[in-house]
Amino acid sequence: MIPFAFIITAIGLGLAYAAAPGAVNTEAVRRGATHGARSTLLVESGSLIGDLLWAILALTGVTVLAQHLAVQIVLGIVGGCFLLRMAWLALHEAFFRRDASSTNPSSTRGDFATGVVFGLANPVGLAFWSGLGSSIVASGVSGIQFVFFFAGFFVGAVLWCIGIAAAFRWGGRWIRPAMFRWINALCGLALGYFGIRVLWTTLQAWLEHQTFSSLKPVR
């Protein structure tokens, strides 16, 4: 029998993971303020697809790929450049669009795909799921308990997706047109920060590898 507290813990962990400040929630807030609650829900739901793929890769032992520097660099460059691209779009909409509220609120084209790319472009996803999977196995969880844990985890993540979309659905009426520009500007700066941080981390990993290689004795 699966303990009730075990399921609640898994749901809480999924909720905390999905609600953590990051590029996905930043873009979801920006699009929700511009296009409405459905856009927020699509971005958040799409990101879960990316997270699910990382989870599958981690649990099937493909995490060995993450140990190769070339893979880490490619993931870091792709993820960082994608985040900088989204930052530019947000800042452009904030400072160069004459009327930020003129965007068609029903236009949600590409929101789900954007969420999927956000989830896949996050190189932290594979490391997170690798560490989480190892911790669960080390704690003695196996078989059906393992399945229930990850099911509960994604239930918690889905609850966050629905919750943040509902917040825009019922609270969007209080967002005034002038706030769209500020939301886009703040989200653009945040996305730019995340993009630069990913690229900087990638550069540090490459430099550390080069330093280590230069210090290795030649035989």
N, C-alpha and C positions, 0 to 999 in steps of 0.2 A: 504493500500500500504506500502511495506517495504522500509524505507529510504535507499538510496544508501550508505550514510555514516555509517549506522548501519551494513551493510554487509562488508564494508571495515574495520571497526573496528574489526569485528569478524575474518576476514581473517588475519589482522595484529596481533591479539592476538595469533592465531594459529601458525603463522609464528614465532613469538617471542618465544612461548612455545617450539616449535620443535627445534629452533636454539640455545636455551640456552645451555651453556656448561654442560655436564653431561656424564654419563656412556654410554648412547646410541650413542651419537655423537662421543665419544672417540673410541668405538669399531667399528663404521661405518668408521671412518677415518683409523683405523688400517687395517681393512679388505679391504678397498678400495685401500690402498697403496699396499697391498699384492696380492689381487685377481682381482682388477679392479672395474670399475664403477658399474657393475651389483651387485657385492657383497654389496657395499654401499647401493644401492637402496633396496636390499632385507632386510638388517638389519633395515634400517629406516622404511620400509613398515611394517615389522613384529612388530616393536615397536608400530605402530599405532593401531594394533589389541589389544595389551595389554591396551593401553590408552582408546580405545573404550569400552573395557569391564569395566574398572574402571568408565568411564562416565556413562555407563548403570547402574552399581551398585549404583552409587551416585544418579542418577536421579530417581531410583526406590525405594529409601528409605532404601537401605541395608547398609547405612553408620552407622547404629546403631552398626553393628558388629565392626566397627573401634574403638568404644569407649571401647571395652573390651580389657583389658591388654593382655590376652592370645593371641588374634588375632594379636595385634601389635607386640608382641614378636616373634611369628611364622613368620610373614611377614618380620620382621627385620632380623632375623637369616637367613632365606632362601635367601633374597635379598643380604645381606652382604656376605654370603658364596659363592653365585653365582658370585658376582663381584670379590671376591678374587680368585676364580678359573680361571676366564677369565684373571685376572692380571697375574697369574702364567703362563698361556699359552702364553701370549704376551711376558713376560720376558724370558721365556724358548726359544721362537723362536728368540728373539733378541740376547741372549748371548750364547746359546748352539747349535744353528743351524749353521753349517759351512758356508752355503751360503743362506742368507735370501732371495735372489732373485730367488732361485731355486724352490720356491713354484709354483705349476701349476696355472697360472693366470686365467684359465677357471674354476677352482674348486670353486663352490659356494655352495657346499653341507652343509646344516645345517645353512646357513646364515639367512634365513627367520625365522626358528624356534628359533634361537638365539635372533633375534630381538623381537619375541613374548615374550620369557622368560624375556628379559630385561624390556619390558613394564610391565609385570605382577609382576616381582620381585621388582618393585619400590614401596615401601609403601607410598611414597609421593603422588602417583597418586590419590588414593581415597580421601585424604585430599584436594588435589587441586581441584578436580572436585566437591567435596561437597561444598567447599567455593565459587567456581565460580557459581555453580548452585544456591546457596542461594543468592548470590549478584545479579544475573540476575532476580530472582523472586522478590527480594526486590525493584529492580528498575522499576518494573511494566511491565516487558516483559512477555508475556504469549502467549499461542496458537501457531499460525503459525510463529510469530516472534521468539519464542523460538526455533522452528525447524530450521528456517533460520540461527539463530545465530550459533548453533552447526554445521550446514552444512558448514557455512562459516569458522568456526574454523578449521574444518578438511580439508577444501580446502587449507587454509594457511599452515597447517602441511604437506599436500601432495606437495605443491609447494616447501617447504624446502627439502623434500626427493628428488624431481626431480632436484632441483638446486645443491645440494651437490653431487649427482651422476654425473651430467653433468660436474661439476668442475673436477672430477677425469677422466671423459671420455675425456675431451679436454686438461686437464692439466697434466694427468698422464705421458705423454711422456717426461716431464721434470724431473720426479723423477728418480734419478740415483740409481743403485743397493745398493750403500753404505747407502743411505737414509732409506732403508727398516729397517735396524737394529735400527737406531735411532728412527724411527717412532714407531716401536714395543716397544722399551724401554720406550719412553715417555708415550705412551698409557698404557703400563703395570703399570707404576708408578701412572698414573692418576686413572686407574681402582682400583688399590690397595688402593689409598686414599679414593675413593668413598666407597669401601667396608668397610674399617675400620671406616669411618664416620658413615655409616649406623649401624654397630654393636655397636659403641660407643653410638649413640643416643638411640638404643634399650636398652643398659645396663643402661643408665641414667634414662630412663623411668621406668625400673624395680626397680632401687634403690630409685627413688622418691616415687614409690608406696609403697615400703617396709617401708620407713621412715614415710610416711603418715599413714600407717596402725599401726605402732608402737606408734604414737602419739595420736591415737584415744582413747578417754576414754572408759574404760571397764565398762559396766553396769551389 
